[in-house]
Amino acid sequence: MSLLADLRAALGDAAVLEGEAMGAKSSSDMSLTGTSPPRALLRPRTTEEVATALRLCNAAGVPVIAQGGMTGLAGGANPTGSEIAISLELIRGIEEVDTASATMVVKAGTPLEDCQRAAADAGLFLALDLGSRGSCTVGGNLSTNAGGIRVIRYGMAREQVLGLEAVLADGTVISSMNRMLKNNAGYDLKHLFIGSEGTLGLITRAVLRLHPPPGEITTMLCAVESYDHVVALLRRAQGTLGGIVAFEAMWRDYFQFNADALKLRFFEADHPFWVIIESTMAAGAIEAFLAAALEEGLIADALIAQSHAQSRQIWSVRDGHPIEALPNLLNFDVSLPIGAIGDYAVACTAALKQRWPEAHVSFYGHVGDSNVHICVSTLYRPGEDMHSVDDIVYGVLGRYHGSISAEHGIGTLKRPYLHLSRSPAELALMRTLKQALDPRGILNPGKVV
Amino acid sequence: MSLLADLRAALGDAAVLEGEAMGAKSSSDMSLTGTSPPRALLRPRTTEEVATALRLCNAAGVPVIAQGGMTGLAGGANPTGSEIAISLELIRGIEEVDTASATMVVKAGTPLEDCQRAAADAGLFLALDLGSRGSCTVGGNLSTNAGGIRVIRYGMAREQVLGLEAVLADGTVISSMNRMLKNNAGYDLKHLFIGSEGTLGLITRAVLRLHPPPGEITTMLCAVESYDHVVALLRRAQGTLGGIVAFEAMWRDYFQFNADALKLRFFEADHPFWVIIESTMAAGAIEAFLAAALEEGLIADALIAQSHAQSRQIWSVRDGHPIEALPNLLNFDVSLPIGAIGDYAVACTAALKQRWPEAHVSFYGHVGDSNVHICVSTLYRPGEDMHSVDDIVYGVLGRYHGSISAEHGIGTLKRPYLHLSRSPAELALMRTLKQALDPRGILNPGKVV
């Protein structure tokens, strides 16, 4: 194949891997749904090498797929067998931390945790944080618009980006490395590349916004009697606790299953909802907030973690490792208007239990940013069509104007359901953009659109 | 002209104005640089009527320009004589305020102040705020990505938008009325229409994000000895005062000119920089913050406004009406990396004074969001080419990687300088988008790209 020969000539033999040398990671992300290795794996070291590779692949009409830490959960970076994969992992490193401007310039292949550490070393704070921080790359975070646990205070990955550099399908380098919070000089091009999962261009560098460190964090656990009260508590906390840094709701079945398995018991009584709130306010303000919430009936009970160990205990229930042991557990990531999440949970549970009366269905989520996760274990038998769970979860969601992907993206796994969240005119406009930026359709074909 | 006849048949006679009936407002925005009335002025009442009008104009190849409150300052909504103007002002009203989800659904022609009031009536807070709140429309705010005085805490207009509805050049209605803070289901299309000044589509409705009311605000005025200390004070305030709601820096010449004219004197001594900080923290925290800043030398002096009247006095210096009386005053809106603003001010002043030794040059701005405004009065004589002021201000800016438009947009007035802030590859990509979404080039031709 002359394309591979051309790529070797341009990038060097060491940057073009085939067969066993590519390693298992290039075949699938953490959804473990990828089954085909790519045709070859490129490991460019510079933006210019990415541009050269794309120019050659585009001329040959060969599809290309960008890969980073491969920690995605939607199959967005999985090859189908015909693509050349381009790993960005060698394009790594922090180019600059500007403390006066509170910005950092990073290369796409840098692990998120390295970026967090460099910001902290400069006395600043990178607000993006995910469980996979040690292995995910910042380029992957941006191309999927990653969410994580700090969205309620700081926004999604998109909100942390001031500028970026991306390479188009034909090898054109778009350097849009803006460093300003305010810049209305023409179209804001970065939004094309953030969250489009490598289908419109490959992100190679970025300017990230940094914040002052949030300070000492206090963890509270509240017992709540209804979803309406969960929402009222959220608004009260946002209004009186200054910047809250976390607000995580757990429905009874989720909380109880995990707490029982972990042998943790925080209160005598059982309650339908449990909420973790984290704030950087002083102890007095937090106590006053909880006392007022209790008096007004917004909460039924509350405790303030007295140590890091107790805070970690509370979070261990939320992290929910025990529930992952339920047979054939499916974990969904959806979003809805905040006011509709309670009703959706009731309707979705009813629809699933009608089909599988023995199913274990439970809910938890950030709520304050519209996100809820659903754990479904149907105790199904081999041969049963598991797509029917998706059909019910996403079907009920459509009635509540929800989105089939809050933070994990579309990739391949959710593509059959995208029409439930987006109108035909929206899908047509997405295809118009795809056609304009990637006319030969070589970038991550079959994903998203 | 058969197009106007077709438009009358479709929209009704009352919705198609010509000649005197169009009024002066349709000829120019508040920059007062527009000199030609549009060919006709349409006043549709629904999204469907906007779609019909665009479909007919597109088929006829006749250019179209969207108009709202006409409060812009960059000429973005000014006709050149050949366009049909479409006023969105009859598509107005608040469709819904959802207190549980903290969202509101508004039509594009609704005045910003009406939206603010509806949010407040529901116990919530719309963070977008501009001086022209009573006459600007929310559609204009979004199509220009308006900034204003609350950006440091809440972000630009873009950050207040969860979803929107827009009409493409060919009349296709894109309904992307997302209500979730988190939604990664496919490309985030709203960003195409926000800030593109009506060149890619006409915004007709939007879902806006609301916040809890910020609470009682305290105003401080600080005297500062250097720009480095201004930045250090900003970071300290962000780190210890919780959410600060304003941070406005004034360079000596700006502060002194306005304070003298208003006969206001806050301190005995003169200082090179003055900073207004607003916070919602309790009095004790604010006093502790100022005491620490004083002790560490970050500030030379400070006062806390003791009444709304004193707060208004402090803001009257910042609002700077006296300086507008300087002869032929030019007011620039630029942004730079925060750490570079001090050096830029020195270099820009030197370059202007080299050409006009008598010039009055002064600076003020939000700083915390990278924005600085420049007031230049060159005392020039009739016949002198005023473009040379632009050349110097924007020329020096290019050396510091600044943006020629922080919040006012590009329109027509800044279009000759766009290449100073954006690369040839970026400009080419903007034209690719324009070609893809508006292939006949009927939407606001000659603006931005």
Interface residues (C-beta under 8 A of the other chain):
Chain A: D98 T99 A100 S101 A102 T103 T144 N145 G147 V151 G155 M156 R158 E159 L168 T172 V173 I174 S175 S176 N178 R179 M180 L181 K182 N183 N184 A185 G186 Y187 D188 L189 H191 L192 I194 G195 S196 L200 H211 P212 P213 G215 D228 V231 R235 Q238 G239 G242 G243 T280 M281 S335 L336 P337 I338 G339 A340 H366 G368 D369 S370 N371 H401 G402 S403 I404 S405 A406 E407 H408 G409 I410 K414 L418 S421 R422 S423 A425 E426 L427 A428 L429 M430 T432 L433 Q435 A436 L437 V448 V449
Chain B: D98 T99 A100 S101 A102 T103 T144 N145 G147 V151 G155 M156 R158 E159 L168 T172 V173 I174 S175 S176 N178 R179 M180 L181 K182 N183 N184 A185 G186 Y187 D188 L189 H191 L192 I194 G195 S196 L200 H211 P212 P213 G215 D228 V231 R235 Q238 G239 G242 G243 T280 M281 S335 L336 P337 I338 G339 A340 H366 G368 D369 S370 N371 H401 G402 S403 I404 S405 A406 E407 H408 G409 I410 K414 L418 S421 R422 S423 A425 E426 L427 A428 L429 M430 T432 L433 Q435 A436 L437 V448 V449
